Amino acid sequence: MYTRKPDLSDPRWGGYIPWFLRYKDFKAKGKFLLFFERLSQRLDRMFTYNEPSIPNLLHFGDWLETESLQRFRHDRTKLLNNQLKAYFNPETLKREFSIKIYQDPEVRKAQEILMHYEKSKNLIQLGARSSHFESREKTLQDLKTKIDTAKLQMEKAKQNKEDFVYMSIFNERLGVLEVLLRILPNSPWVTKLIADIKLFFAESEIMLDVKGVPPLISPMEEPMLQQEVIDNLLPRLSEKFPARAKELIQYYHDMRIGKDLDSIFINAFKSLEEIARSITGNKKFVFDQKNLTKYFPLLHQTIHVTIQKLADHRGDEAGHGKTGPDFHEIRYLLFSICNIALLLLDYPRNNEKILNTNETTD
């Protein structure tokens, strides 16, 4: 996913290396435009009402520009909330992408070839009538074929570079966000902002987390999955449903050694369904709205939706024939499955005997 490792002890950086230098080649999948849409609105709200009680917003904007190595440019004639909203807004990112994509050498070369053919075509069409009509029409037809081919080549070049260009833009924004979090004053408002950012990462299926004081954004790797979910879930799961715990351990290790990812996710989700069937006592339980409302009404509606969307990731028939997850996504999805299992185990129930029911399939 990336090759550069952070070295916060490097004295050249005063103990802090910005995100866009620590993880310069960071690549990830996820709904980044959705994430930045959420973030843009959230920061607009925070600075419109000055929730963290910053005494001088002009100074804060200049400070952010300095600490971000001028990735963010502060305009003292404009409100800071509007500038931050625009800076992180997906429409701004798309416009920046449109500019940068044509700066790529491969795309620029393809565009120059296309423009050359189009210019030649226009010159022939605007020129004096030729006595060799058939020859002129044949030349135009040949140019039209070359133009169509050049357009396809340019689109292919753009597609090849799209992820790279977008990630360079996303990484710059992530770096400015990290700096922003680090220079904000400590307050409950900032703690809530960080919690919301984590929620936005989860909703957007981006495997990043915010940890530490001062905060750092970091990729969510297997050790985090191991320490924060697996180690918390499996002892409790083993006590009530040992077979399910054994299955999840196996799927986790299968993922780490690179076994078939589609099967890993499908089987892990089936184990989650078996846990739900054991807890509810319903041998036919599936994660649909009817069952979630009936058996887990205290879970927020957004969690219901999240669980159902997770079910839709399956590549089997129950997942509506969708393509299964890739290696990057499977870590996030296993993380989600384990978190949902913890939610089910923690769910308050009137009939505690259900929690002690033997597993229906064992």
C-alpha positions in Angstrom: 0.0 0.0 0.0 2.9 2.3 0.7 6.7 2.0 1.0 7.8 5.1 3.0 7.7 4.5 6.8 7.3 7.4 9.2 10.3 8.4 11.2 9.1 11.0 13.7 12.5 11.1 15.4 14.2 12.6 12.4 15.6 15.9 13.8 15.3 17.7 10.5 11.6 17.7 11.0 11.5 18.7 14.6 9.8 15.5 15.6 7.0 15.7 13.1 6.9 14.7 9.4 3.7 15.8 7.7 1.5 13.1 6.3 2.2 14.1 2.6 5.9 13.5 3.2 5.6 10.4 5.5 3.3 8.6 3.1 4.1 10.3 -0.1 3.3 7.2 -2.1 0.3 6.2 -0.1 -2.4 4.4 -2.2 -5.7 3.2 -1.1 -9.2 2.4 -2.2 -12.3 4.0 -0.8 -14.9 6.7 -1.4 -12.5 9.6 -1.0 -14.8 12.2 -2.6 -17.6 11.2 -0.1 -15.1 11.5 2.8 -14.1 15.0 1.7 -17.7 16.0 1.2 -18.4 15.1 4.8 -15.2 16.8 6.0 -15.9 20.0 4.1 -19.3 20.4 5.7 -18.0 19.5 9.1 -15.1 22.0 9.1 -17.4 24.7 7.7 -19.7 24.2 10.7 -16.8 24.2 13.2 -15.3 27.4 12.0 -18.5 29.2 11.2 -19.4 29.0 14.8 -15.8 28.9 16.1 -16.7 25.9 18.2 -13.1 25.4 19.5 -13.1 29.1 20.7 -10.0 30.1 18.7 -9.2 33.7 19.8 -7.9 34.9 16.4 -9.1 33.1 13.3 -6.9 35.2 11.0 -3.8 34.1 12.9 -5.0 30.5 12.9 -5.4 30.6 9.1 -1.8 31.9 8.7 -0.6 29.4 11.1 -2.2 26.6 9.2 -0.6 27.8 6.0 2.8 27.8 7.6 2.5 24.4 9.3 1.1 22.8 6.1 4.1 24.0 4.1 1.7 26.2 2.2 -0.3 23.3 0.9 -3.2 25.3 2.2 -3.1 29.0 1.2 -4.8 31.4 3.6 -6.5 34.5 2.1 -7.0 37.1 4.9 -9.7 38.8 2.9 -12.0 35.8 3.1 -13.7 33.9 6.0 -11.7 30.9 7.1 -14.7 28.6 7.2 -15.5 29.4 3.5 -11.8 28.7 2.6 -11.7 25.4 4.4 -15.0 24.3 3.0 -13.8 25.1 -0.5 -10.4 23.5 0.0 -11.8 20.2 0.9 -14.9 20.3 -1.3 -15.1 17.5 -3.8 -15.9 20.0 -6.6 -12.6 21.8 -5.9 -10.8 18.4 -6.0 -12.4 17.5 -9.3 -11.4 20.9 -10.9 -7.9 20.4 -9.6 -7.8 16.9 -11.1 -8.9 18.3 -14.5 -6.0 20.7 -14.4 -3.4 18.2 -13.2 -4.4 15.3 -15.4 -3.4 17.3 -18.5 0.0 18.1 -17.0 0.9 14.4 -17.0 3.4 13.7 -19.9 1.5 10.7 -21.3 -1.8 12.5 -21.3 -0.3 15.7 -22.7 1.4 13.8 -25.6 -1.9 12.0 -26.4 -3.7 15.4 -26.4 -1.0 17.0 -28.7 -1.5 14.2 -31.2 -5.3 14.7 -31.1 -5.0 18.5 -31.5 -2.6 18.0 -34.5 -5.1 15.8 -36.3 -8.0 18.1 -35.5 -6.0 21.2 -36.7 -5.2 19.4 -40.0 -8.8 18.5 -40.5 -9.9 22.1 -39.9 -7.4 23.5 -42.3 -8.6 21.2 -45.1 -12.2 22.0 -44.4 -11.5 25.7 -44.4 -9.3 25.6 -47.5 -10.2 26.5 -51.0 -12.3 24.0 -53.0 -10.0 21.3 -54.4 -10.4 20.1 -57.9 -9.5 16.7 -56.5 -12.8 16.2 -54.6 -12.4 12.5 -54.1 -8.9 12.8 -52.8 -9.9 15.6 -50.4 -12.8 13.5 -49.0 -10.5 10.5 -48.5 -8.0 12.6 -46.6 -10.7 13.9 -44.4 -12.0 10.4 -43.8 -8.5 9.2 -42.9 -8.1 12.1 -40.5 -11.5 11.3 -38.9 -10.3 7.8 -38.2 -7.0 9.1 -36.7 -8.9 11.6 -34.6 -11.2 8.8 -33.2 -8.1 6.7 -32.4 -6.4 9.6 -30.8 -9.4 10.3 -28.6 -9.5 6.7 -27.4 -5.8 6.8 -26.7 -6.1 10.0 -24.7 -9.0 8.6 -22.7 -7.0 5.5 -22.0 -4.0 7.6 -20.9 -6.3 9.6 -18.6 -7.8 6.5 -17.1 -4.3 5.0 -16.5 -3.3 8.1 -14.6 -6.6 8.9 -12.8 -5.9 7.1 -9.6 -2.4 8.5 -9.3 -3.4 12.1 -9.9 -6.4 11.8 -7.5 -4.3 10.2 -4.8 -1.8 13.0 -5.0 -4.6 15.5 -4.4 -6.1 13.4 -1.6 -2.8 13.0 0.1 -2.2 16.7 0.1 -5.6 17.2 1.7 -5.0 14.5 4.3 -1.8 16.2 5.2 -3.5 19.6 5.7 -6.2 17.9 7.8 -3.6 16.3 10.0 -1.8 19.6 10.5 -5.2 21.2 11.3 -6.0 18.6 14.0 -2.5 19.1 15.5 -2.7 22.9 15.9 -6.3 23.0 17.1 -6.6 23.7 20.9 -7.5 20.8 23.1 -11.3 20.8 23.7 -14.3 18.5 23.6 -15.2 20.0 20.2 -11.9 18.8 18.8 -12.3 15.3 20.3 -15.8 15.2 18.7 -14.3 16.3 15.4 -11.8 13.5 15.5 -14.6 11.0 16.3 -16.5 12.3 13.3 -13.5 12.0 11.0 -13.1 8.3 12.1 -16.8 7.9 11.3 -16.3 9.5 7.9 -13.4 7.1 7.2 -15.5 4.1 8.1 -18.5 5.3 6.0 -16.2 5.9 3.0 -14.5 2.5 3.4 -11.1 4.2 3.7 -8.7 2.2 5.9 -7.2 5.2 7.8 -7.4 6.1 11.5 -6.6 9.1 13.7 -4.6 8.3 16.9 -2.4 9.9 19.5 -1.8 13.2 21.1 -1.1 15.3 19.1 -3.2 13.4 16.5 -1.6 11.5 13.6 -3.4 10.0 10.6 -2.2 6.4 10.0 -3.1 3.5 7.7 -5.2 0.8 9.4 -2.9 -2.2 9.1 -3.3 -5.8 10.3 -1.7 -5.1 13.7 -4.5 -2.6 14.4 -7.1 -5.2 13.4 -5.3 -7.7 15.6 -4.9 -5.5 18.7 -8.1 -3.5 18.6 -10.7 -6.0 17.3 -9.4 -9.6 17.2 -7.9 -9.5 20.7 -11.1 -7.9 22.1 -13.6 -10.0 20.2 -12.2 -13.6 20.3 -12.0 -14.2 24.1 -15.6 -13.2 24.5 -16.7 -15.0 21.4 -14.9 -18.2 22.4 -16.7 -18.3 25.7 -20.2 -18.4 24.1 -19.6 -19.5 20.5 -16.2 -21.3 20.3 -16.8 -22.7 16.8 -17.5 -19.2 15.4 -14.3 -17.8 17.1 -12.2 -20.6 15.6 -13.7 -19.8 12.2 -12.9 -16.0 12.4 -9.3 -16.8 13.5 -8.9 -19.0 10.5 -10.3 -16.4 8.1 -8.0 -13.8 9.6 -4.9 -15.9 9.1 -6.1 -16.9 5.6 -6.2 -13.3 4.7 -2.7 -12.7 5.9 -1.2 -15.5 3.8 -3.1 -14.4 0.7 -5.8 -17.1 0.2 -8.8 -16.6 -2.0 -10.2 -13.3 -0.8 -13.8 -13.8 -2.1 -14.2 -17.0 -0.1 -12.6 -15.4 3.0 -15.1 -12.6 3.1 -18.1 -14.8 2.2 -17.3 -17.3 4.9 -16.5 -14.7 7.5 -19.9 -13.0 6.9 -21.6 -16.4 7.1 -20.0 -16.9 10.5 -21.4 -13.5 11.5 -24.8 -14.7 10.4 -24.4 -17.8 12.5 -23.5 -15.7 15.5 -26.7 -13.7 15.0 -28.7 -16.9 14.6 -27.3 -18.2 17.9 -28.0 -14.9 19.7 -31.6 -14.5 18.4 -32.5 -18.2 18.4 -33.8 -17.8 14.8 -32.1 -20.5 12.6 -33.1 -18.6 9.4 -31.9 -15.2 10.5 -30.4 -13.0 7.7 -29.2 -9.4 7.9 -32.2 -7.7 6.3 -34.2 -4.7 7.5 -37.1 -7.0 8.8 -34.8 -9.0 11.1 -32.7 -6.1 12.2 -35.8 -4.2 13.2 -37.3 -7.2 15.0 -34.2 -8.5 16.9 -32.0 -5.4 17.2 -34.3 -2.4 17.3 -32.0 -0.5 19.7 -29.2 -0.3 17.1 -29.3 3.0 15.2 -30.9 3.0 11.8 -27.5 4.0 10.2 -26.0 0.8 11.7 -28.8 -1.2 10.2 -28.0 0.3 6.8 -24.2 -0.3 7.3 -24.8 -4.0 8.1 -27.0 -4.5 5.0 -24.4 -2.7 2.8 -21.8 -5.0 4.2 -23.9 -8.0 3.2 -24.1 -6.6 -0.3 -20.3 -6.9 -0.6 -20.5 -10.6 -0.9 -19.7 -12.1 -4.3 -22.1 -15.0 -3.8 -25.7 -15.3 -4.8 -26.9 -13.7 -1.5 -24.7 -10.7 -2.4 -26.6 -10.3 -5.7 -23.6 -11.5 -7.8 -21.4 -8.6 -7.0 -17.6 -8.8 -7.3 -15.9 -9.7 -4.1 -13.4 -7.5 -2.2 -9.7 -7.1 -3.1 -6.8 -7.5 -0.7 -7.0 -3.9 0.5 -10.8 -4.0 1.1 -10.8 -7.4 2.8 -9.0 -5.9 5.8 -11.5 -3.2 6.2 -14.4 -5.6 5.8 -13.1 -8.1 8.3 -12.6 -5.2 10.7 -16.3 -4.3 10.1 -17.4 -7.9 10.6 -15.6 -8.2 13.9 -17.0 -4.9 15.1 -20.5 -6.0 14.2 -19.9 -9.2 16.2 -18.9 -7.1 19.2 -22.1 -5.0 18.8 -24.2 -8.2 18.7 -22.5 -9.6 21.8 -23.0 -6.2 23.7 -26.6 -5.8 22.6 -28.9 -5.6 25.6 -31.6 -8.4 25.5 -34.6 -9.0 27.8 -34.2 -12.8 27.5 -30.6 -13.5 28.6 -31.1 -17.2 28.1 -30.8 -16.6 24.4 -27.2 -15.5 24.9 -26.4 -18.9 26.4 -28.1 -20.9 23.6 -25.8 -23.5 22.1 -24.7 -22.7 18.5 -27.4 -23.8 16.1 -24.9 -25.4 13.7 -22.5 -27.1 16.1 
